[in-house]
Amino acid sequence: MIKKILIFCVFATTLIGCSEVKFGLEDPIESYSAKEIYDKADLNLKQKKFVKAAEYYGEIERLYPYSEWAKRGLIMQAFSFHKSLDYPNSRSSAQRYLDFYPAADDAAYAQYLLALSYYDQIDEIGRDQGVATKALEALRVIVERYPDSEYSQVAKLKFDRTLDHLATKEMEVGRYYLEKGHYTAAANRFRIVIEDFKSTNQTPEALHRLVESYLSLGLIEEAQSAGAILKLNYKSTDWYNDSYNLLSGQGLKPVPFGTNWLTTIYRQMIKGQWL
């Protein structure tokens, strides 16, 4: 639906020109119809005046609530705010659309805009991972609630990228602790990657770093178990080779031992229940 709306605006501009709409600033906005205000909003959107476009779309909702134009204007307001990088207001408009029109054709797109309002800020926030976590939650809703929508596949891709982002941050902190000799704190970070982000490409290194951390702590069984998981899943990687050399240098082998959390994961992998 959203694409149809945008195409309609471009088509209308080509034929009759949205600029022909009589909408002078000297006239009270209340004197115009919902369609006239909508056309003015579309014109501003086409001219990349996103904030002004969002303002006009919002006026439709104020003056003509519950109308079809208000419904269209609300989703377009969310889109305009997002284009202006006003993520909080974009999210607010998108959420309002979902509250008012949960079964509408554009509900999936509203949820997608809501997710983007978090996702597009991930790299800007730095070490605050709350935004990434909220992006994951919103993207998951798209996949689960709107599996057949055109936004489902792209939501899955962004979901995986967000997971990898979170895993990368955990690895950065873990490596820092490891370099400083804070082995327990480092191991805890690498464990988070294994337990919460095991589908990401950070997993092989996280397992190797666990081997390093546990050997430094004297936790031999845990180190061997981490090496065993590497051998089972990532034997062809340099991370496995490095772990194998570390273990063999101390007369150890990459095999699961004991009843630690890693041996539990190893058994789950053997049964095909982990990755």
C-alpha positions in Angstrom: 0.0 0.0 0.0 2.8 2.4 0.9 4.4 2.0 -2.5 1.1 2.6 -4.2 0.7 5.9 -2.3 4.2 7.1 -3.3 3.6 6.1 -6.9 0.3 7.9 -6.9 1.9 11.1 -5.7 4.6 11.0 -8.4 2.0 10.1 -11.1 -0.3 13.0 -10.0 2.6 15.4 -9.9 3.5 14.4 -13.5 0.0 14.9 -14.8 -1.3 17.9 -13.0 1.4 18.9 -10.6 1.0 18.7 -6.8 2.3 22.3 -6.8 -1.0 23.4 -8.4 -2.8 22.7 -5.1 -3.8 26.1 -3.7 -2.5 26.1 -0.2 -1.3 29.5 0.8 0.2 30.2 4.2 -2.2 33.1 4.5 -5.1 30.7 4.5 -6.1 28.8 7.6 -5.4 25.1 7.2 -8.9 24.3 8.4 -10.2 25.7 5.2 -8.7 22.9 3.1 -10.0 19.4 2.5 -8.1 16.3 3.7 -7.0 15.5 0.2 -5.7 19.0 -0.4 -3.6 18.8 2.8 -2.4 15.3 1.8 -1.4 16.6 -1.6 0.5 19.5 0.0 2.3 17.0 2.2 3.2 14.8 -0.8 4.6 17.8 -2.5 6.9 18.6 0.4 7.9 15.0 0.6 8.8 15.0 -3.1 10.9 18.2 -2.5 12.6 16.4 0.4 11.1 18.8 3.0 10.5 15.9 5.3 9.8 17.8 8.5 7.2 20.0 6.7 5.7 16.9 5.1 5.3 15.2 8.4 3.6 18.3 9.8 1.0 18.4 7.0 0.4 14.6 7.3 -0.2 15.2 11.0 -2.7 18.0 10.3 -4.9 15.5 8.4 -5.1 13.3 11.5 -6.0 16.3 13.7 -8.6 17.8 11.4 -10.1 14.7 9.8 -9.6 11.9 12.4 -10.6 8.4 11.4 -10.9 9.3 7.8 -9.1 7.3 5.1 -6.9 10.3 4.4 -5.9 10.4 8.1 -5.1 6.7 7.9 -2.8 7.2 4.9 -1.4 10.4 6.4 -0.3 8.7 9.6 1.8 6.0 7.9 3.3 8.7 5.6 4.0 10.8 8.6 6.0 8.0 10.2 7.9 7.6 6.9 8.6 11.4 6.6 9.9 11.6 10.2 12.1 8.6 9.5 13.5 10.3 6.4 14.3 13.4 8.5 16.1 11.1 11.0 13.6 12.0 13.7 13.5 8.5 15.0 11.4 9.0 18.2 8.6 10.7 16.3 8.7 8.2 13.5 8.4 5.4 16.0 5.5 7.3 17.7 3.6 7.7 14.5 4.2 4.1 13.5 3.1 2.8 16.8 0.0 4.9 16.7 -0.8 3.5 13.3 -0.4 0.0 14.7 -2.7 0.9 17.6 -5.4 2.3 15.4 -5.2 0.0 12.3 -3.7 -3.3 13.4 -5.2 -5.2 10.5 -4.5 -2.7 7.8 -2.5 -3.4 4.7 0.3 -1.1 5.9 0.5 -2.6 9.4 3.6 -4.6 8.4 5.2 -1.5 7.0 4.4 0.4 10.2 6.1 -2.3 12.2 9.1 -2.2 9.8 9.4 1.6 10.3 9.2 1.1 14.1 12.0 -1.4 13.9 14.1 0.9 11.6 13.8 3.7 14.2 16.0 1.5 16.4 18.0 -0.3 13.8 19.3 2.8 12.0 20.7 4.2 15.3 22.7 1.1 16.3 26.1 2.4 15.0 25.5 5.8 16.5 24.8 4.8 20.0 28.2 3.2 20.7 28.4 0.9 23.6 24.8 1.4 24.7 23.2 -1.9 23.4 19.7 -1.1 24.5 18.8 0.2 21.1 20.1 -2.9 19.4 18.1 -5.1 21.8 14.9 -3.1 21.0 15.7 -3.4 17.3 15.8 -7.2 17.7 12.5 -7.2 19.5 10.8 -5.1 16.8 12.3 -7.1 13.9 11.2 -10.3 15.5 7.6 -9.1 15.5 7.8 -8.5 11.7 9.0 -12.1 11.1 6.5 -13.7 13.5 3.4 -11.5 12.9 3.8 -10.7 9.2 5.7 -13.8 7.8 4.2 -13.4 4.3 4.8 -9.6 4.0 7.5 -8.1 1.7 9.3 -6.9 4.8 9.8 -10.3 6.4 13.0 -11.3 4.5 14.7 -8.0 5.0 13.7 -8.1 8.6 15.4 -11.5 9.0 18.6 -10.1 7.4 18.6 -7.1 9.7 17.9 -9.3 12.7 21.0 -11.4 11.9 23.1 -8.3 11.4 21.9 -6.9 14.8 22.7 -10.2 16.5 26.2 -10.1 15.0 26.6 -6.4 16.1 25.7 -7.4 19.7 28.1 -10.4 19.5 30.9 -8.2 18.2 30.5 -5.8 21.1 30.6 -8.6 23.6 33.8 -9.8 21.9 35.4 -6.4 22.1 34.8 -6.2 25.8 35.9 -9.8 26.3 39.1 -9.3 24.5 39.8 -6.2 26.5 39.4 -8.1 29.8 41.5 -10.9 28.4 44.4 -8.5 27.6 44.2 -7.0 31.0 44.3 -10.5 32.7 40.8 -10.4 34.0 40.1 -13.9 32.9 36.9 -14.6 34.7 35.3 -11.4 33.4 36.6 -12.2 29.9 35.2 -15.8 30.0 31.8 -14.4 31.1 31.6 -12.2 28.0 32.6 -15.0 25.6 30.1 -17.3 27.3 27.4 -14.7 26.4 28.4 -15.0 22.8 28.1 -18.8 22.8 24.8 -18.9 24.7 23.0 -15.9 23.2 24.6 -15.3 19.8 25.8 -18.7 18.7 24.4 -18.3 15.2 26.7 -15.4 14.5 30.2 -15.5 12.9 31.7 -14.5 16.2 31.2 -18.0 17.7 34.5 -19.6 16.5 36.6 -16.9 18.0 34.5 -16.8 21.2 35.2 -20.6 21.7 38.9 -20.1 21.1 39.0 -17.2 23.6 37.3 -19.4 26.1 40.1 -21.9 25.7 42.6 -19.2 26.4 40.6 -17.8 29.4 39.9 -21.2 31.0 43.5 -22.4 30.6 44.7 -19.2 32.3 42.2 -19.8 35.1 43.3 -23.5 35.4 39.9 -24.7 34.4 41.2 -27.5 32.3 38.0 -29.4 31.6 36.2 -26.3 30.5 39.1 -25.4 28.2 39.1 -28.9 26.6 35.3 -28.8 26.2 35.5 -25.5 24.4 38.1 -27.0 22.1 35.9 -30.0 21.5 33.1 -27.7 20.2 35.5 -26.0 18.0 36.7 -29.3 16.6 33.2 -30.5 16.0 31.9 -27.4 14.2 34.9 -25.3 13.1 37.7 -27.7 12.6 38.9 -26.0 9.3 39.3 -22.6 11.0 42.4 -20.9 12.3 40.6 -20.5 15.6 40.5 -24.3 16.0 44.2 -24.6 15.0 45.2 -22.0 17.6 43.1 -23.7 20.3 44.6 -27.1 19.4 48.1 -25.7 19.7 47.3 -24.2 23.0 45.8 -27.4 24.4 48.4 -29.8 22.9 51.2 -27.5 24.3 50.0 -28.5 27.7 49.5 -32.1 26.9 45.7 -31.7 26.5 43.2 -32.7 23.8 40.1 -31.0 22.5 37.6 -33.4 24.0 34.6 -32.8 26.3 35.1 -33.5 30.0 33.0 -33.3 33.2 29.6 -31.8 33.6 30.3 -28.1 32.9 28.0 -25.9 30.7 30.2 -26.5 27.6 29.8 -30.3 27.8 26.0 -29.8 27.9 26.2 -27.7 24.7 28.5 -30.3 23.2 25.9 -33.1 23.8 23.2 -30.9 22.4 25.2 -30.4 19.3 25.7 -34.1 18.9 21.9 -34.5 19.0 21.6 -31.6 16.4 19.9 -29.3 18.9 22.4 -26.4 19.1 23.2 -24.8 15.7 
